[in-house]
Amino acid sequence: MEKFSTLTGVAAPLPLINVDTDMIIPKQFLKTIKRSGLGVNLFDEMRYDDEGKEIPDFVLNQPAYREAKILVAGDNFGCGSSREHAPWAIADFGIRCVIAPSFADIFFNNCFKNGILPIVLPQEEVDKLMDDAGRGANAVVTIDLENQVIKGPDGGEIKFDVDPFRKHCLLEGLDDIGLTMEKADAISAFEAGLGASRPWTAPAA
């Protein structure tokens, strides 16, 4: 998993509440088990019409936000089903931070496992960032995970909280597999000791 330390990029405003995972990545795109290739279908039903043409008014179709790295959203973001394809699609598009007043629990947890930083802020601070994000290409925001600070385009700063363990995992680029591999030596030593004390468990020569 790619490390997350400091992220600077355009923030896209999505002032909608209760954005569920089917809105993020509709069910017809869940056939794949790959984490790549889903970005083009992120918010598919809002981005494209019935003929597959882009809807110009949707924020991520607007030139200023096509390469947005941060999403400022409404309350209860990521509700609905537990599909992990939702954070896959967000990450594949290039968004690595989502800011909202609240998140659905499963989506929130899945974000950390996929290198995305979900930040919970009071509504008034989200409103300020939403206003900043409305500046288009000038909506450049910096997320400093180490110092837990969001720096807005006007130089203002907003502090945010993050669980220390999850912060460590993002800073070091550790997903569940990476966390396990950190203990590779201990696992190997345990397996060696187990083989010595229980020879019948050792693989046949």
N, C-alpha and C positions, 0 to 999 in steps of 0.2 A: 504494500500500500504506500502511495506517495506521502511523504512527510508534509505536515502542515505547520508552518511557523508564522509567516506574515503573508497575507494575501491582499493585493491591491488590484482593483478593477472596477468596472462600471457596475453599479447596482441597479437592478431592474425592479420597478414597482409592480406589485400584483395585489391591489387592494381588495381582495376577496376573502371572505371568511369561509370556513368549513371546506376548504379545497381538499377533496378526498383523493385516495390513491388511484381511483379509476379515472379521475380528471388528469392526474399527473401522467399516468401511462395506462391507456385503456386495455381492457382484458384481452383483445385480439392480438396484442403484442407480447403476451406472456409465454409464448411457446418456446422461446429460446432460454437456454441456461447460461448464455454468455453475458458478460457485463458490458460488452461493447456493442455499439450499433443502435442503441435505444434512444440516443439523444435526438435524432431526427424526428422521433415520434413523441417527444416530451410535450405534454399538453396538446396532444394531437387534435382533439375535437374542438379546441379553441383556436388552434393555429391554422387549420386547413378547412376548406369547405367540402361539400360532398363530392366535388370533382378532384380533390386533392390539391387545389390551388391555395396558396397562402392567403390568409385573411389579414389585410394590411393593418387593421386597427389593433391586432393583438400585439402586446408589448414586445415579445421576443422576435416578431417579424419586422419590427421597426429598426432601421439601420443603426441607430444609436445603441440598441440593446442586443444585437445579434451575437455579440461576444461577451455578454454579461457574465460575471463570475460570482455575483452576489444577488440573492433574491430577497426582497423585502415583502413580506406577505401578511395576510390577516390572521385572525384568531383560529385556533384548532386546525392548523395546517397538517396535512398528512393523515387525516382521519379515514375511516373506511376499512378496507381489507388490509391484511398484514403483508402484502406483496413486497418483497425486497427489490423487485424490478423498479419500484418508484425511485429510491435513491440511486439505483443504477442509471436510470434515464437522466436524472438531474446531473449526476457526476459526468456522464458521457457527453452531455451538452456543454459542460465546462463550468458549471456552477459548483462552487465548493463551500459556500456558506449560505444558509437560509436564516433570516431573522424574522421572528414573529412573536406575538404576545403569548402564544401557547402552541404546543404540538401534540399530536396523538402519540401515546407512549411508545408503541411498537415502531412507528416511523422514526421517532426521535432516536431510539436505540439503534435502529438500522443505519441511520446517518453516520454515526460514529464508526460503525463497522466498515463503512465504505468510504472513509476519508472526507466526509462532509461535516462541517461544524454547524450544528443548529444552535442558534442563540435566542434565548428567551429574554425579552425586555418588557417593561411596562408599556401600556398602550401609548402613552404620551411620547415616549422615546421612539417607539415604532413609527408614530405619526410624523415625527421630525425627520426620521430617515426616509420615510415614504416621500415626504416633500423634497428632500435632497435628491432622491432617486428620480424624481420627475424632471430633473435638469437635463436628461438625455445624456449625450456624450460627456457632459461636464459632471455627471454624477459619479465621480471617482471616489471610492471609499476604501480605506485600509483597515483590515482586520489584523490586529496584533495579538496572536494567541498567547504568546509568552507573558505579555503584560496585561492581557485581558482587557484590551482597549479597542474601541472602534473610533477611527478618525474620519470625520466627515469632510466633504469638499470645501467647507468654509473654515476648516481648521479646528472645529469643535470636537470634543472627545466624550465618549460614552463608555463607562465601565460595564463589564458584563461578568457574570458568574459562569463557571464551568466546573464539573466534577474533576478533582485532581487526577484520578486514575484515567479518565477519558482524555483529559488534556495531555497526559503523558503518552498515551497511545497515539494520539494525533501528531504530537511533536516528533515522536520516534517512528511514525509510519507503521504502527503495529496493528494488524487485524488479529482475529482469533488464531489464525495459523502462526502469525509472527510471534504472538505471545507464547504459544506452545514451543516454538523453535528456540525461544530464549532459554528454555529449560532442557535443551537437547542433551547436554552433558549429563544432567541428573537423570534423565530418562534412560540414556544408554547405560549409566552405572547401575540403575535399578534393574534393567533387563539382564545385565551381566550377572549381577548377584542372584537374581531369580533363577537364571539358568544353572548356576552352581549349586544352589540349594534344592532345586527341583529339576534334575536333569531330564526327567521325562517330558518337560515342557520345551526342551531345546529342539530345533528343527532337525529332521533326519539328515545325515551326511550324504 
